[in-house]
């Protein structure tokens, strides 16, 4: 069942007194349904009695997978959510557009769980809903409808308008940079610059100069003053890619900037105020880096106020056809060809592979097919990938050589 996200509207509906969905959240458990309106129960195809006492995620996982994300945000912030728009497909195949409202409810003294109340107002259907569904597939450059991926989209929409730091985790090639850009575009800072720097691509000295800037004469090659990335991102967003590779000495300086809101250029004596929203990404568990002493615990907690995990491609098998079609369109434009799809055998081969390089590897494999194929309806050999596997995957094997047949029909 597919769901479409819509940006929150400016006008807010009044919070209703009577919820349609009442949840109990225990400290060591997920949200449990205490009460549910018959109208909402009908969307699931189950009677009310069968849903009371069930985990929220299991009941609405395929219908409205973003509900647990909204509940998580209400619990984290203590603030209500108003007029959160979404479109989804219910048990009968109907696609209503909803305005979701959620908030905490007071409990009784000594109560061991917290109560979250939700109400979903059905809005009038619009003629363009089908087009909205189509456009959502390319929402801020992010494509997919797998449940784990939809949860990422929900978090982007909730976290985007805030100024809190966001830590984006995930394997190499999953699209963490796209998430960072989507967060910026959903923020109040979207008209200001998004400035990115790869912490793994620069030496310690060069990274320090790039982040904080330097004054003329600070070192031998400093023939002029240089504004750092913090200064250039003033009023906007700074994205630190692969922050797990940042040297410890620079982590101390970064922490000071986050806590005091000022930078001091290398070789300078003046403190420069900066106003940035920080986003960071990593493909390694920072918790392990903290334990190993290569990443400061205080910086980790300062960065991980909000977290988004990008699922690997092997956990999004239903998104593979959509991604293949998207990359074929891009390659058609690049190579001036008209190949609309791959043959079923080729798609089966792609689906049977684990994709340790994730979406980036998929794109490179498809481009290899284009390069090896002459124009028209032809056959291309696909050399078997030889990834350097440093982790276990559900199907730990490398495909043998096959033939991919791009189809022009």
C-alpha positions as CSV (number, residue, x, y, z in Angstrom):
1,X,0.0,0.0,0.0
2,X,1.5,3.3,-1.1
3,X,1.5,6.6,0.8
4,X,2.2,10.2,-0.4
5,X,3.6,13.0,1.8
6,X,2.4,16.5,1.5
7,X,4.1,19.6,3.0
8,X,2.4,20.9,6.2
9,X,0.1,23.8,5.6
10,X,0.4,27.1,7.3
11,X,-3.2,27.2,8.7
12,X,-3.6,24.8,11.6
13,X,-6.8,23.0,12.5
14,X,-7.9,23.1,16.1
15,X,-6.8,20.1,18.1
16,X,-9.9,17.9,18.7
17,X,-10.8,16.8,22.2
18,X,-11.8,13.3,21.3
19,X,-9.0,11.2,19.7
20,X,-9.7,8.5,17.2
21,X,-6.5,6.6,18.2
22,X,-5.2,6.4,21.7
23,X,-1.8,4.9,22.4
24,X,0.1,3.8,25.5
25,X,3.9,4.1,25.3
26,X,5.8,2.2,27.9
27,X,9.5,3.0,28.6
28,X,10.7,-0.4,27.2
29,X,8.0,-1.0,24.6
30,X,6.7,0.6,21.4
31,X,3.2,2.3,21.2
32,X,0.3,0.0,22.0
33,X,-3.3,0.7,20.8
34,X,-5.6,1.4,23.8
35,X,-8.6,2.6,21.7
36,X,-9.3,3.0,18.0
37,X,-12.3,4.5,16.2
38,X,-14.3,2.1,14.0
39,X,-13.6,4.3,11.0
40,X,-9.8,3.8,11.4
41,X,-10.2,0.1,12.2
42,X,-12.1,-0.2,8.8
43,X,-9.0,1.1,7.0
44,X,-7.1,-1.9,8.4
45,X,-9.7,-4.5,7.5
46,X,-10.0,-5.7,11.1
47,X,-12.6,-5.1,13.9
48,X,-11.9,-2.8,16.8
49,X,-11.7,-5.7,19.3
50,X,-8.9,-7.3,17.3
51,X,-6.8,-4.2,17.2
52,X,-6.9,-3.1,20.9
53,X,-3.7,-4.2,22.6
54,X,-1.8,-4.6,19.4
55,X,1.5,-2.7,18.6
56,X,0.9,0.4,16.4
57,X,3.7,-0.5,14.0
58,X,2.3,-3.9,13.3
59,X,-1.2,-2.6,12.6
60,X,-0.4,0.4,10.4
61,X,3.0,-0.7,9.1
62,X,1.8,-1.1,5.5
63,X,-1.1,1.4,5.6
64,X,0.4,4.5,7.3
65,X,4.0,3.6,8.1
66,X,4.7,7.2,9.2
67,X,2.5,7.1,12.2
68,X,5.2,5.7,14.6
69,X,7.6,8.5,13.4
70,X,5.0,11.1,14.4
71,X,4.5,9.5,17.8
72,X,8.2,9.3,18.3
73,X,8.5,13.1,17.6
74,X,5.6,14.0,19.9
75,X,7.2,12.0,22.7
76,X,10.7,13.5,22.1
77,X,9.6,17.1,21.9
78,X,6.5,17.1,24.1
79,X,4.9,19.4,21.4
80,X,1.7,18.6,19.5
81,X,1.7,18.0,15.7
82,X,-0.9,19.9,13.8
83,X,-2.2,19.5,10.2
84,X,0.3,17.0,9.1
85,X,-0.9,16.1,5.6
86,X,-0.6,12.7,4.0
87,X,-2.3,10.5,1.4
88,X,-2.4,6.7,1.7
89,X,-4.2,3.6,0.3
90,X,-6.5,1.9,2.7
91,X,-7.7,-1.7,2.9
92,X,-10.4,-1.1,0.1
93,X,-7.9,0.6,-2.3
94,X,-9.3,4.1,-1.6
95,X,-6.8,7.0,-1.4
96,X,-8.0,9.6,1.1
97,X,-6.0,12.7,2.0
98,X,-5.7,13.2,5.7
99,X,-4.7,16.0,8.2
100,X,-3.1,14.3,11.1
101,X,-3.1,15.9,14.6
102,X,-1.3,14.3,17.6
103,X,-0.3,15.2,21.1
104,X,0.3,14.0,24.6
105,X,-2.6,13.4,27.0
106,X,-2.4,13.7,30.7
107,X,-2.3,10.4,32.7
108,X,-3.1,9.5,36.2
109,X,-0.7,9.8,39.1
110,X,1.8,6.8,39.2
111,X,1.0,5.8,35.7
112,X,3.9,3.8,34.2
113,X,3.2,4.8,30.6
114,X,2.6,7.9,28.5
115,X,-0.5,8.5,26.5
116,X,-0.5,9.9,22.9
117,X,-3.8,10.9,21.2
118,X,-4.2,11.1,17.4
119,X,-6.9,12.2,15.1
120,X,-7.0,12.0,11.3
121,X,-9.3,14.3,9.5
122,X,-10.2,13.2,6.0
123,X,-10.0,16.1,3.6
124,X,-11.9,16.6,0.3
125,X,-10.3,14.6,-2.6
126,X,-8.5,16.6,-5.3
127,X,-8.3,15.8,-8.9
128,X,-4.6,15.9,-8.9
129,X,-4.0,13.2,-6.3
130,X,-2.7,10.7,-8.8
131,X,-0.2,13.3,-10.1
132,X,0.9,13.9,-6.5
133,X,1.6,10.2,-6.1
134,X,3.7,10.2,-9.2
135,X,5.6,13.4,-8.2
136,X,6.3,12.0,-4.7
137,X,8.5,9.3,-6.2
138,X,11.0,12.0,-6.9
139,X,10.5,13.9,-3.6
140,X,13.7,16.1,-3.3
141,X,15.5,13.5,-5.4
142,X,14.6,10.6,-3.1
143,X,12.8,7.7,-4.8
144,X,11.1,4.7,-3.2
145,X,8.0,3.4,-1.4
146,X,9.5,0.6,0.8
147,X,8.3,1.0,4.4
148,X,11.8,1.6,5.8
149,X,12.3,4.3,3.1
150,X,9.0,5.9,3.8
151,X,9.9,6.3,7.4
152,X,13.0,8.3,6.3
153,X,10.7,10.6,4.3
154,X,8.5,11.2,7.3
155,X,11.5,12.0,9.5
156,X,12.8,14.5,6.9
157,X,9.5,16.3,6.8
158,X,9.3,16.4,10.6
159,X,13.0,17.2,11.3
160,X,13.4,19.6,8.4
161,X,11.7,22.7,9.9
162,X,13.8,22.5,13.1
163,X,17.3,23.9,13.7
164,X,18.4,20.8,15.7
165,X,21.5,18.9,14.4
166,X,20.8,15.8,12.4
167,X,23.1,12.7,12.2
168,X,22.5,10.7,9.0
169,X,23.8,7.1,9.1
170,X,23.9,4.4,6.5
171,X,26.2,2.4,4.3
172,X,28.2,3.9,1.5
173,X,26.1,4.6,-1.6
174,X,22.7,4.8,0.2
175,X,22.0,8.5,-0.6
176,X,22.9,10.2,2.7
177,X,23.9,13.4,0.7
178,X,20.3,13.5,-0.8
179,X,18.8,13.3,2.7
180,X,21.0,16.2,3.8
181,X,19.9,18.3,0.9
182,X,16.2,17.4,1.4
183,X,16.5,18.4,5.1
184,X,17.9,21.8,4.0
185,X,15.2,22.3,1.4
186,X,12.5,21.5,4.0
187,X,14.0,24.0,6.5
188,X,13.4,27.6,7.1
189,X,16.9,28.1,5.9
190,X,16.3,26.9,2.4
191,X,16.9,30.3,0.8
192,X,20.4,30.4,2.4
193,X,23.3,28.2,1.2
194,X,23.9,24.5,1.9
195,X,27.6,24.1,2.2
196,X,29.1,20.6,2.3
197,X,32.6,19.3,3.1
198,X,33.9,15.7,3.1
199,X,35.9,15.2,6.3
200,X,37.6,12.1,4.8
201,X,38.9,13.7,1.7
202,X,41.1,16.4,3.2
203,X,44.2,16.3,5.4
204,X,43.9,17.5,9.0
205,X,45.5,20.9,8.2
206,X,43.5,21.5,5.1
207,X,40.3,20.4,6.7
208,X,40.9,22.9,9.6
209,X,41.4,25.7,7.1
210,X,38.4,24.7,5.1
211,X,36.1,24.5,8.1
212,X,37.2,27.5,10.2
213,X,39.1,29.6,7.6
214,X,42.6,31.2,8.0
215,X,44.2,34.6,8.1
216,X,46.8,35.9,5.7
217,X,50.3,34.6,6.8
218,X,48.9,31.9,9.1
219,X,51.1,29.4,7.3
220,X,53.6,29.5,4.4
221,X,51.0,29.2,1.6
222,X,48.4,31.5,3.2
223,X,48.9,34.4,0.8
224,X,45.5,35.8,1.6
225,X,42.7,35.5,4.1
226,X,40.2,32.6,3.6
227,X,36.6,32.3,4.7
228,X,35.9,28.9,6.1
229,X,32.8,26.7,5.4
230,X,31.2,27.9,8.7
231,X,31.3,31.5,7.5
232,X,30.1,30.6,4.1
233,X,27.2,28.7,5.5
234,X,26.1,31.5,7.8
235,X,22.3,31.6,7.9
236,X,22.1,28.3,6.1
237,X,23.2,24.7,6.6
238,X,26.6,23.0,7.0
239,X,26.8,19.4,6.0
240,X,29.8,17.4,7.3
241,X,30.1,14.2,5.3
242,X,31.9,11.2,6.8
243,X,32.4,13.0,10.1
244,X,33.6,9.8,11.7
245,X,37.0,10.5,9.9
246,X,37.4,13.9,11.5
247,X,40.7,14.1,13.6
248,X,40.1,14.4,17.4
249,X,41.9,17.8,17.6
250,X,39.4,19.3,15.1
251,X,36.5,17.6,17.0
252,X,37.3,19.9,19.9
253,X,37.2,23.0,17.8
254,X,33.9,21.9,16.2
255,X,32.4,21.3,19.6
256,X,33.3,24.8,20.7
257,X,31.6,26.3,17.6
258,X,28.4,24.3,18.2
259,X,28.3,25.4,21.9
260,X,29.3,29.0,21.5
261,X,28.3,29.9,18.0
262,X,31.6,31.5,17.1
263,X,34.6,30.5,14.9
264,X,38.2,31.7,15.1
265,X,40.2,31.5,11.9
266,X,43.6,29.7,11.9
267,X,46.1,32.4,12.8
268,X,43.4,34.8,13.8
269,X,42.5,36.4,17.1
270,X,39.0,37.6,16.3
271,X,35.9,35.5,17.2
272,X,33.4,35.5,14.3
273,X,29.7,34.8,15.1
274,X,28.1,32.1,12.9
275,X,24.5,30.9,12.7
276,X,24.3,27.5,11.0
277,X,22.2,24.4,11.2
278,X,24.6,21.4,11.3
279,X,24.0,18.1,9.5
280,X,26.5,15.2,9.6
281,X,26.7,11.8,8.0
282,X,28.7,8.7,8.7
283,X,28.9,5.1,7.3
284,X,30.6,3.8,10.5
285,X,28.9,3.4,13.9
286,X,30.0,6.4,15.9
287,X,29.1,4.6,19.1
288,X,32.0,2.2,18.4
289,X,34.3,5.1,17.6
290,X,33.4,6.7,20.9
291,X,34.3,3.4,22.7
292,X,37.6,3.2,20.8
293,X,38.5,6.8,21.7
294,X,38.6,8.0,18.1
295,X,35.5,10.1,18.5
296,X,34.6,12.4,21.4
297,X,31.5,11.3,23.4
298,X,30.4,15.0,24.0
299,X,30.5,15.8,20.3
300,X,28.6,12.6,19.5
301,X,25.8,13.6,21.8
302,X,25.8,17.1,20.5
303,X,25.5,15.9,16.9
304,X,23.0,13.0,17.4
305,X,20.1,15.1,18.6
306,X,18.0,13.8,15.7
307,X,19.0,10.7,13.7
308,X,18.0,9.4,10.3
309,X,19.2,5.9,9.1
310,X,19.2,5.3,5.4
311,X,18.4,1.6,4.8
312,X,20.6,-0.3,2.4
313,X,19.3,-1.3,-1.0
314,X,19.1,-5.0,-0.1
315,X,16.4,-4.0,2.5
316,X,14.4,-2.2,-0.2
317,X,13.8,-4.8,-2.9
318,X,10.4,-3.3,-3.9
319,X,12.2,-0.1,-4.8
320,X,14.5,-1.7,-7.3
321,X,12.3,-1.4,-10.4
322,X,11.6,2.2,-9.6
323,X,15.3,3.0,-9.3
324,X,16.2,1.1,-12.4
325,X,13.5,3.1,-14.4
326,X,14.8,6.3,-13.0
327,X,18.5,5.6,-13.9
328,X,17.4,4.4,-17.4
329,X,15.8,7.8,-17.9
330,X,18.9,9.6,-16.9
331,X,21.1,7.4,-19.0
332,X,18.8,7.8,-22.0
333,X,19.4,11.6,-21.7
334,X,23.1,11.2,-21.3
335,X,23.7,8.8,-24.1
336,X,20.8,10.0,-26.4
337,X,19.3,6.5,-26.5
338,X,15.8,5.3,-26.0
339,X,15.9,2.1,-23.8
340,X,12.8,2.0,-21.7
341,X,13.4,-1.1,-19.6
342,X,15.4,-4.2,-18.9
343,X,14.3,-7.7,-19.8
344,X,12.7,-9.8,-17.0
345,X,15.8,-12.0,-16.8
346,X,18.0,-9.0,-16.3
347,X,15.7,-7.6,-13.6
348,X,15.7,-11.0,-11.9
349,X,19.5,-11.0,-11.9
350,X,19.6,-7.5,-10.3
351,X,17.0,-8.5,-7.7
352,X,19.2,-11.6,-6.8
353,X,22.2,-9.5,-6.0
354,X,23.0,-8.1,-2.5
355,X,24.2,-4.6,-3.7
356,X,27.0,-3.9,-1.1
357,X,27.6,-0.6,-2.9
358,X,23.9,0.2,-2.8
359,X,22.3,2.7,-5.1
360,X,25.6,4.1,-6.3
361,X,26.7,0.6,-7.4
362,X,23.3,0.0,-9.1
363,X,23.7,3.2,-11.1
364,X,27.3,2.2,-12.2
365,X,26.2,-1.2,-13.2
366,X,23.4,0.2,-15.4
367,X,25.8,2.7,-17.0
368,X,28.2,-0.2,-17.7
369,X,25.3,-1.9,-19.7
370,X,24.8,1.3,-21.7
371,X,28.5,1.6,-22.5
372,X,28.8,-2.0,-23.6
373,X,25.6,-2.0,-25.7
374,X,25.6,-0.7,-29.2
375,X,22.6,1.4,-30.2
376,X,19.2,-0.2,-30.7
377,X,17.9,-3.5,-29.3
378,X,21.1,-5.3,-28.4
379,X,22.6,-7.6,-25.8
380,X,25.3,-6.5,-23.4
381,X,27.5,-8.7,-21.2
382,X,27.6,-7.7,-17.5
383,X,30.9,-8.5,-15.8
384,X,30.3,-9.9,-12.3
385,X,30.8,-7.3,-9.5
386,X,33.7,-8.1,-7.2
387,X,32.9,-6.1,-4.1
388,X,35.2,-6.0,-1.1
389,X,32.8,-7.4,1.5
390,X,33.6,-6.3,5.0
391,X,30.2,-7.2,6.4
392,X,27.8,-10.1,6.1
393,X,24.8,-9.8,3.9
394,X,21.7,-12.0,3.8
395,X,22.8,-13.6,0.5
396,X,26.6,-13.6,0.6
397,X,27.4,-14.4,-2.9
398,X,28.5,-12.7,-6.1
399,X,26.5,-13.3,-9.3
400,X,28.2,-15.1,-12.1
401,X,28.3,-13.6,-15.6
402,X,24.9,-13.2,-17.2
403,X,23.5,-11.3,-20.2
404,X,21.5,-8.2,-19.7
405,X,19.2,-7.2,-22.5
406,X,18.0,-3.6,-22.5
407,X,14.6,-3.5,-24.3
408,X,13.5,-0.7,-26.4
409,X,10.0,-1.9,-26.7
